[in-house]
């Protein structure tokens, strides 16, 4: 059992639900929350990859609930919170880290790609936030972390669906923060820059460069650093208020 589990992490007895937990920022967040003492419900499409995350969580002495599902499905998404409550009895932290993209110009982009991007990136966070709101209110508070992107601050060509979903997620998160404040429910929207993940947040130019090079750009954020910030948010005092944060490497400015 890790040192964090013995009292150093500050999240003992807490339960987190993390989407996109099979890879990238979602996986890093789930592992970091477990290291800090939380039990974690893991949501993503690939059960095999989620089992890998489960193993890391278990390595810190935490309990994990593996929930393979398609976040574009309303039925599967709405069941995630119910199954987490059945297993753990509470949800203290929700991290909406899952994301998808449908690159292409507005002229090229089909309706199916547009809809799926908004379903996963915007509708799923709404459904999950809606489902955790009452349990968090009854428990006296909670935290919802919505992972937007610098693409939620500035639109880019060939990424209209992704940018629309991330701008929308930011607006939703701000409204949720305003509604939740009186109930002790905090909602924070994060705007990370490019991250060193298998599927990252890239401008079209960066995406093309990445396809041609094996090495990631040196300015990419390690997902573990963003995950550490999420743990810090979850450990903050109840009266602490922060509604948004832009997270980029020192040498990277906001586009």
N, C-alpha and C positions, 0 to 999 in steps of 0.2 A: 504494500500500500504506500502511495506516495506521501511525501511530506505535506503537500497541499491538502490531502485528505485528512491529515491529522490536525488541521486547524489553521493552516497558513493561507488558504485560498480565499476564505470569506464567503463561499457560496455553498457551504455544507447545508443539506436539507432543502436546497433549491432544485427546481426542475426547469430545464430549458428544452424548447422544441426548435430544431434548426433545419431549415430547408436547404437543399443543395449540399447535403452533408456527405455526399460520396466523393467530393473532390474540391480543390480550390479553397476559396474563403469559407464555404460552408463546413468543409471537413476540418479546416484549421480552427474554426470557431468552436465546433463541437468538442474537439480535443482539448482546446484551451479552457473551455467551461468545465469540462470534466476534471482537468488538472486542478482547477480552482475549487472543486468540491461538488459540483452539480451533477445530478443525473440527467441524461439527455435522450430525447426522442429524435431519431435520425430519419429525415425524409429526403428521398431522391428516387430516381427511376430505377437505378441498378441495384438490385439486392446484393449482388456479389461485391460491388464496391462499398456498399454500406456495411457489409460484414467486416471489411477491412477497417473502417472507422470504428465499428463496434469493438474490435480487438484493441484499438488504441485507447478507447474510453475505458474498457475493462482493465487495461494496464495501470490505470490510475485508481483502481478500486471502485469506479463508478458503475452504475447500472445504465444499460442502454436498451432502448426499444427501437427495433429496426422496422421502418414503415416504408417499404418500396411502393411508389405510386407515381402516377402521372399528374402533375400539378395543373395540367390543362383540363383535368376532369373535375367538375364540381363535386360529384359524389365522393370521389376518393379524397379530395382536399378537405372537405367538410368533416370527413371521418377521422382525420389525423388528430385533431384536438380531443375528440371523444375517446379515442383509443389511448391517448396519452393520459387523460384523466382517469381512465379505468386502471391503467398500470400504476401510475404514480400518485394520483389523487390531487394533483395541482399542476399549474403551469405558471411559473414566475417570469420566465424570459422567453420571448419569441424572436427568433432571428430569421428574417426573410432574406436569405442569401441566394436562393436559386435564381437562375437567369437563362434566357435564351435569346437568339437573335435571328433575324431574317434579312440579311444584307441585300442590297440592291437599290437602284434608283426608284423613285416613286412610280415612274412609268413601268418599271420591270416587276415591282413587288406585287405578288398575288394576294388575294384576300385571305387565303389560308395561312400564309406566312405572317401577315399582319395580325390576324386573330390569335394565332398561337402565341406570338410574342407578347401581346397584351394579356392573354389568358395567364401565362406563366409569370410574367413580370409585374403585373398590376392586379388582375382579378384574384389570383391566389393569395397575395398578401392581404387583400381586402377580406377574403373569406376567412382566412386564419385569424386575422385581427378581430374580426367580428365574433368568431367562436371563442377566443380567449378573453374577450372583454368582461363578460359576466363573471367567470371564475376569478379573474384578477381583481375585479371590483369587490367581490365577496371576501377575498383574501386580504383586502386592504391596500392593494397596489400591485404593480408589475412593470415590466419593461418590454417594449416592442422596438426592435431595431430593423429598420427598412434600408436595405442596401441599394441605393440608387447608383449614381456614377457621375463623373464629370460630364457625361453625355446627358445628364439631367439638368445641367446648367447651360450647355451650349449645343445646339443641333449641328450635326455633320451630314454632308452629302452621303448617300448610299446607306444610311442608317436611320431612316425615318421612323420605322416601327420601334426600334430599340430606343431612340431618343424620346419618342412620344410616350413609351411605357415608363421611362425613367423620370421624365418631367412629371407625368401623372402620379407616379409613386411618391415623389417629393411633396406634391400638393396634398395627396391623401394623408401622408404622414404628419404634415403640419396640422391638418384638420383633426386627426386622431389625437395629437398631443393636446390640442385645445379642449377637446371633449373629455379626455382622460385625466386632465390635471386635477380636477376636483375629487377624483376617486383615487389619487395616488398612482395612476397609470401614466408612465412616461413613454413617449414615442420619439425616437431619434432617427433622423434620416442621415445616412452616411453617403458622401460623394467621393469614393476612392478614384485615384488615377489608375493608370495601367498597372495591372498586377501580374506577377510571375506565376501564372496558372496555366493549365492546359487549355482552358477557354477563358480568356481575359477580357478586359475592357480596353479596346483599342480603337484608334482612329482608323479610317480605311487605309491610310498610308502605312501605319504601323502593322496593320493586319497583313498587308501584302509583303512588307519587309520580313515579317515573322515567318511567312510561308517559305521564304527563300533562305533563311538562316536557322541553324539549329540553336544558337545561343539567343537567349532573350535579351532585350535592351537593358543596359545597366541601370536605367532609371526606373525599371519596373519595381513595384512594391512587393516584398515578400508577403504572402497572405497571412503569415503568422503575426506580423506587426499590426495588421488591421484587426486580427482576432484578439490580440492583447488589448487593444483599445476597447473592443466590445466587452471583454471581461472587466475592464476598468469601469465601464458604464454600469454593468450589472452589479458591481461591488460598491458603487457610489451611494452616499447617504440618501434616504428617501426624499429629503427636501431639495436635493440637487436637481437643477433644471438645465437641460441642454437639449435643444430641439434639432440641431443639425451640425455637421462637421465635415469639412473638406479635408481629405487626407491624400497628400501627394508627397513623393520624395522631395528632398530639399531643393534639388536642382530642377524640378519640374514645376512650372507655373501653371495656373489655371488657363486653359485654352480660351 
